[in-house]
Amino acid sequence: MKLSQFKFHLPDELIAEHPTRDRDDCRLMVVDRRTGEISHHIFKEVIDFFDDGDVMVFNNTKVFPALLYGNKEKTGARIEVFLLRELNADNKLWDVLVEPARKIRIGNKLYFGEDESMVAEVIDNTTSRGRTLRFLYDGPHDEFKAALYALGMTPLPPYITREPEPRDAEDYQCIFAEKEGAVVAPAAGLHFSRGLLTRLEIKGIKRAYVTVHSGLGAFREIDVEDLTKHRMDSEQMTADQTLVDTVNAAKDAEKRVCAVGTSVLRAISTADSMGGHMKTYDGWTNKFIFPPYDFDVCTSLITNFHMPYSTMLMMVAAFGGYETVMKAYKTAVEEGYRFGCYGDAMLIK
């Protein structure tokens, strides 16, 4: 398929800048991928489409406050620093993106905080925007991490135009988040409230967890028309034995297995095995999924409404069928559904 096939008109006013007041009060579009039938609901009604013994798989990654602003030594220029991952805990080395990158060279020092007590030195160039920083901090690692994160803000996606607000620290985090490492929240999981999770448990719907530390690659623009030439950024993931046993038992019992989010769908597809089963996996995945693609494990998908040309939209189209999904997106625009991580949701069954 071609990149241009994933273009659609998305009015700016349909990109959600804030979430609904209650997590499970957003709208839910339900799409039957066999018939193409579309129906409209409230998200908390998602429970009506699953039965005792079915499994929902969530991404339990935890977003950390990765967005910082520092001042360059001597000039005092304001520099945006986006923490990507810690490279070495002992030496306090971090892989980061900086903006504007042209102002930052090896050897420069950056100062953070009102008192500029947190200092970092640029020791390497990794990409046109990327740098390796060594933080100059005397003290235990846990104390350093706490001080660094206290300076950071929630890393909202680039299509949200406002500045991060204090509420985002809670809103842009799933309530079951546990394993720190992501800079992008698994948006489909944001809709699950504690009350809804309890109701799912009472109904006998099982929960299982995969860990995918989602990075900025999801938002990187595709610059090739031929999708086979695009290369995804790698993301760290873990599918443990508990997850594998839960999913495989459901498959053997002919129960539904629902991926909650495209990160989960991608992870399960990375760890799939013979006969529609999963195997354990601990490593990195750069799997790029677009139509056509056969999904052996997952029978349904909960996802948000994604941006034009995005790799997430391509994955959803691969699962639901290109024509069916693009028709659903056209309906979503016409019906005023909200797009993006803070927007509404879709269930493809």
C-alpha positions as CSV (number, residue, x, y, z in Angstrom):
1,M,0.0,0.0,0.0
2,K,1.0,3.6,-0.5
3,L,1.3,6.4,2.0
4,S,-1.2,8.6,0.1
5,Q,-3.9,6.0,0.8
6,F,-4.0,7.1,4.4
7,K,-4.8,10.7,3.8
8,F,-8.1,12.1,5.1
9,H,-9.4,15.5,6.1
10,L,-9.2,16.1,9.8
11,P,-10.5,19.5,11.1
12,D,-8.2,20.9,13.8
13,E,-11.2,21.3,16.1
14,L,-11.6,17.5,16.3
15,I,-8.1,17.0,17.8
16,A,-8.8,16.7,21.5
17,E,-6.7,19.0,23.6
18,H,-8.0,17.6,26.9
19,P,-9.6,14.3,27.9
20,T,-13.2,13.8,29.0
21,R,-13.9,14.5,32.7
22,D,-14.2,10.8,33.5
23,R,-12.0,8.3,31.7
24,D,-14.8,6.0,30.6
25,D,-17.2,8.7,29.5
26,C,-15.7,9.3,26.0
27,R,-17.6,8.1,22.9
28,L,-17.0,4.6,21.5
29,M,-17.5,3.6,17.9
30,V,-18.0,-0.1,17.4
31,V,-17.0,-1.6,14.0
32,D,-17.8,-5.1,12.9
33,R,-14.9,-5.9,10.6
34,R,-16.9,-8.8,9.0
35,T,-20.0,-6.8,8.0
36,G,-18.7,-3.2,8.2
37,E,-21.6,-2.3,10.5
38,I,-21.0,0.8,12.7
39,S,-22.7,1.6,15.9
40,H,-22.2,4.4,18.5
41,H,-21.8,4.0,22.2
42,I,-20.2,5.4,25.4
43,F,-16.9,3.8,26.3
44,K,-18.1,2.3,29.6
45,E,-20.4,0.1,27.4
46,V,-17.4,-1.7,26.0
47,I,-18.1,-4.4,28.6
48,D,-21.2,-5.4,26.8
49,F,-19.2,-6.7,23.9
50,F,-17.1,-9.2,25.9
51,D,-18.0,-12.4,27.9
52,D,-16.7,-14.5,30.8
53,G,-13.3,-16.0,29.9
54,D,-12.4,-13.4,27.2
55,V,-9.0,-11.7,27.7
56,M,-8.1,-8.0,27.4
57,V,-4.4,-7.3,27.0
58,F,-3.1,-4.0,28.3
59,N,0.2,-2.2,28.0
60,N,1.5,-1.5,31.6
61,T,4.3,0.9,30.6
62,K,4.6,4.0,32.6
63,V,5.2,7.4,31.1
64,F,7.9,9.5,32.8
65,P,8.2,13.3,32.8
66,A,10.5,13.5,29.8
67,L,10.2,17.1,28.8
68,L,12.6,19.6,30.3
69,Y,13.7,23.2,29.6
70,G,17.2,24.3,30.3
71,N,19.5,27.2,29.7
72,K,22.7,27.1,27.7
73,E,25.8,28.2,29.4
74,K,27.1,31.8,28.7
75,T,24.3,32.7,26.2
76,G,21.4,31.6,28.5
77,A,19.4,30.4,25.4
78,R,16.4,28.4,26.2
79,I,16.8,24.8,25.1
80,E,14.1,22.1,25.0
81,V,15.4,18.7,26.1
82,F,13.4,15.6,25.6
83,L,14.6,12.6,27.6
84,L,14.4,9.4,25.6
85,R,16.1,6.8,27.7
86,E,18.8,6.3,30.3
87,L,21.9,4.8,28.8
88,N,24.1,4.4,31.9
89,A,22.9,4.8,35.5
90,D,26.3,4.9,37.1
91,N,27.5,7.7,34.8
92,K,24.1,9.4,34.6
93,L,24.1,9.3,30.8
94,W,20.9,10.0,28.9
95,D,19.9,9.8,25.2
96,V,18.0,13.0,24.5
97,L,16.6,15.2,21.7
98,V,17.3,18.9,21.8
99,E,15.7,21.8,20.2
100,P,17.0,24.0,18.6
101,A,19.6,21.5,17.8
102,R,21.8,23.9,15.9
103,K,22.7,25.7,19.1
104,I,24.0,22.7,21.0
105,R,27.4,21.2,20.4
106,I,29.7,18.7,22.2
107,G,31.1,20.3,25.3
108,N,28.2,22.7,25.9
109,K,26.7,22.7,29.4
110,L,23.0,23.1,30.1
111,Y,21.5,24.3,33.4
112,F,18.1,23.2,34.7
113,G,15.8,24.5,37.4
114,E,15.1,28.0,38.7
115,D,18.4,27.8,40.7
116,E,20.2,26.0,37.8
117,S,21.3,23.4,40.3
118,M,20.9,20.5,37.8
119,V,23.7,20.6,35.2
120,A,24.4,18.5,32.2
121,E,27.2,18.3,29.7
122,V,26.8,17.3,26.0
123,I,29.2,14.5,25.3
124,D,28.1,13.1,21.9
125,N,25.9,13.7,18.9
126,T,23.7,10.8,18.0
127,T,21.4,12.2,15.2
128,S,20.7,15.6,13.7
129,R,18.6,16.4,16.8
130,G,19.8,13.8,19.2
131,R,22.5,14.2,21.9
132,T,24.0,12.2,24.7
133,L,24.0,14.2,28.0
134,R,26.0,13.4,31.1
135,F,24.3,14.9,34.2
136,L,26.8,16.3,36.7
137,Y,25.2,15.3,40.0
138,D,26.8,14.1,43.2
139,G,24.5,11.8,45.1
140,P,22.8,8.4,44.9
141,H,21.1,7.4,41.7
142,D,17.6,7.4,43.2
143,E,18.1,10.9,44.5
144,F,19.3,12.1,41.1
145,K,16.3,10.4,39.3
146,A,13.9,12.1,41.7
147,A,15.5,15.5,41.2
148,L,15.6,15.1,37.5
149,Y,11.9,14.0,37.2
150,A,10.9,16.9,39.5
151,L,12.1,19.3,36.8
152,G,10.3,17.4,34.0
153,M,6.9,17.8,32.5
154,T,4.5,15.4,30.8
155,P,5.6,14.7,27.2
156,L,2.3,15.4,25.3
157,P,2.1,14.4,21.6
158,P,3.1,17.0,19.0
159,Y,-0.5,17.4,17.7
160,I,-1.6,18.8,21.1
161,T,-0.7,22.5,20.7
162,R,-1.0,23.7,24.3
163,E,1.7,23.5,27.0
164,P,1.6,20.6,29.5
165,E,-0.5,21.3,32.6
166,P,-0.2,19.8,36.1
167,R,-3.3,17.6,35.5
168,D,-1.6,15.9,32.5
169,A,0.7,14.0,34.9
170,E,-2.4,12.0,35.9
171,D,-4.5,12.2,32.8
172,Y,-1.7,11.1,30.5
173,Q,-1.1,7.9,32.5
174,C,-3.0,4.6,32.6
175,I,-4.3,3.8,36.1
176,F,-2.5,0.4,35.8
177,A,0.8,1.9,34.6
178,E,3.7,0.1,36.4
179,K,6.8,-0.3,34.3
180,E,8.6,3.0,33.8
181,G,10.1,3.7,30.4
182,A,7.7,5.2,27.9
183,V,7.5,8.8,26.5
184,V,4.2,8.0,24.7
185,A,1.2,6.8,26.7
186,P,-0.8,3.8,25.4
187,A,-3.8,5.9,24.6
188,A,-6.4,3.2,24.4
189,G,-5.7,2.3,28.0
190,L,-6.4,5.8,29.2
191,H,-10.1,5.2,28.9
192,F,-10.2,2.5,31.6
193,S,-11.4,3.7,35.0
194,R,-11.0,1.7,38.2
195,G,-14.8,1.2,38.2
196,L,-14.8,-0.2,34.7
197,L,-11.9,-2.5,35.5
198,T,-13.8,-3.8,38.5
199,R,-16.9,-4.4,36.4
200,L,-14.8,-6.3,33.8
201,E,-13.4,-8.5,36.6
202,I,-16.9,-9.2,38.0
203,K,-18.0,-10.3,34.6
204,G,-15.1,-12.8,34.4
205,I,-13.2,-10.9,31.7
206,K,-9.5,-11.5,32.3
207,R,-6.8,-8.9,32.3
208,A,-3.2,-9.6,31.1
209,Y,-0.3,-7.2,30.6
210,V,2.5,-6.7,28.1
211,T,5.1,-4.0,28.5
212,V,6.0,-1.8,25.5
213,H,8.0,1.3,26.2
214,S,6.6,3.4,23.4
215,G,8.9,6.1,21.9
216,L,8.6,9.0,19.6
217,G,8.9,6.8,16.5
218,A,5.1,6.6,16.5
219,F,5.0,10.3,15.6
220,R,7.9,10.3,13.1
221,E,6.7,11.4,9.6
222,I,6.9,8.7,6.9
223,D,8.8,10.2,4.0
224,V,8.4,7.4,1.4
225,E,5.3,6.7,-0.7
226,D,6.1,3.0,-0.8
227,L,5.4,1.7,2.7
228,T,7.6,-1.3,2.3
229,K,10.6,1.1,2.4
230,H,9.7,2.7,5.7
231,R,11.6,1.5,8.8
232,M,10.1,1.8,12.2
233,D,12.1,2.9,15.3
234,S,12.7,0.0,17.7
235,E,10.8,-0.2,21.0
236,Q,11.6,-2.3,24.0
237,M,9.0,-4.8,25.0
238,T,8.4,-7.8,27.3
239,A,5.8,-10.5,26.9
240,D,6.2,-12.7,30.0
241,Q,5.1,-16.3,30.8
242,T,2.0,-15.1,32.7
243,L,0.7,-13.2,29.7
244,V,1.5,-16.0,27.3
245,D,-0.3,-18.6,29.5
246,T,-3.4,-16.4,29.8
247,V,-3.6,-15.7,26.1
248,N,-2.9,-19.2,25.0
249,A,-5.5,-20.7,27.4
250,A,-8.1,-18.3,26.0
251,K,-7.2,-19.2,22.4
252,D,-7.6,-22.9,23.3
253,A,-11.0,-22.2,24.9
254,E,-12.0,-20.3,21.7
255,K,-12.4,-17.1,23.7
256,R,-11.8,-13.5,22.5
257,V,-8.4,-11.9,22.9
258,C,-8.6,-8.1,22.7
259,A,-5.6,-5.9,22.2
260,V,-6.1,-2.6,24.1
261,G,-4.1,-0.3,21.8
262,T,-1.9,-0.5,18.8
263,S,1.2,-0.9,20.9
264,V,-0.3,-4.1,22.4
265,L,-1.4,-5.3,18.9
266,R,2.2,-4.8,17.6
267,A,3.7,-6.5,20.6
268,I,1.5,-9.6,20.4
269,S,2.2,-9.8,16.7
270,T,5.9,-9.7,17.4
271,A,5.5,-12.5,20.0
272,D,3.1,-14.7,18.0
273,S,3.8,-18.4,17.6
274,M,2.4,-21.4,15.8
275,G,-1.4,-22.0,15.7
276,G,-2.5,-18.6,16.9
277,H,-0.6,-18.8,20.1
278,M,2.0,-16.6,21.7
279,K,5.5,-17.2,23.0
280,T,7.5,-15.2,25.5
281,Y,9.6,-12.3,24.2
282,D,12.0,-9.9,25.9
283,G,13.8,-7.5,23.6
284,W,13.2,-4.9,20.9
285,T,10.7,-4.8,18.1
286,N,10.7,-2.6,15.0
287,K,7.7,-4.5,13.4
288,F,5.8,-2.2,11.0
289,I,2.3,-3.5,10.3
290,F,0.2,-2.2,7.4
291,P,-2.4,-3.8,5.1
292,P,-2.6,-6.6,4.2
293,Y,-1.6,-8.5,7.4
294,D,-2.9,-11.6,9.0
295,F,-3.4,-11.4,12.8
296,D,-3.4,-14.9,14.3
297,V,-3.8,-14.1,18.0
298,C,-6.0,-11.0,18.5
299,T,-9.7,-11.2,17.7
300,S,-10.6,-7.6,18.6
301,L,-8.9,-4.2,19.0
302,I,-9.6,-1.2,21.1
303,T,-7.9,1.9,19.8
304,N,-8.2,5.7,19.6
305,F,-8.7,7.7,16.4
306,H,-5.3,8.5,14.9
307,M,-3.8,11.2,12.7
308,P,-3.7,11.0,8.9
309,Y,-0.6,9.2,7.5
310,S,0.2,7.7,11.0
311,T,1.6,4.3,11.5
312,M,-1.1,3.7,14.1
313,L,-3.8,4.3,11.5
314,M,-2.1,1.9,9.1
315,M,-2.0,-0.8,11.8
316,V,-5.7,-0.3,12.6
317,A,-6.5,-0.5,8.9
318,A,-4.5,-3.8,8.7
319,F,-6.6,-5.2,11.5
320,G,-10.1,-4.0,10.5
321,G,-9.6,-3.9,6.8
322,Y,-8.6,-0.9,4.8
323,E,-11.9,0.0,3.3
324,T,-13.9,-0.7,6.5
325,V,-11.5,1.5,8.7
326,M,-11.3,4.4,6.3
327,K,-15.1,4.4,6.0
328,A,-15.3,4.4,9.8
329,Y,-12.9,7.4,10.0
330,K,-15.0,9.3,7.5
331,T,-18.0,8.6,9.7
332,A,-16.0,9.7,12.8
333,V,-15.3,13.1,11.2
334,E,-18.9,13.5,10.1
335,E,-20.1,12.6,13.6
336,G,-17.7,14.9,15.4
337,Y,-15.6,12.2,17.1
338,R,-12.5,13.5,18.9
339,F,-9.1,12.4,17.7
340,G,-5.8,11.8,19.4
341,C,-4.7,10.4,22.7
342,Y,-7.3,12.4,24.6
343,G,-10.0,11.7,22.1
344,D,-12.7,9.0,21.6
345,A,-12.3,5.3,21.1
346,M,-13.0,2.6,18.6
347,L,-13.7,-1.1,19.1
348,I,-13.1,-3.3,16.1
349,K,-14.6,-6.8,16.6
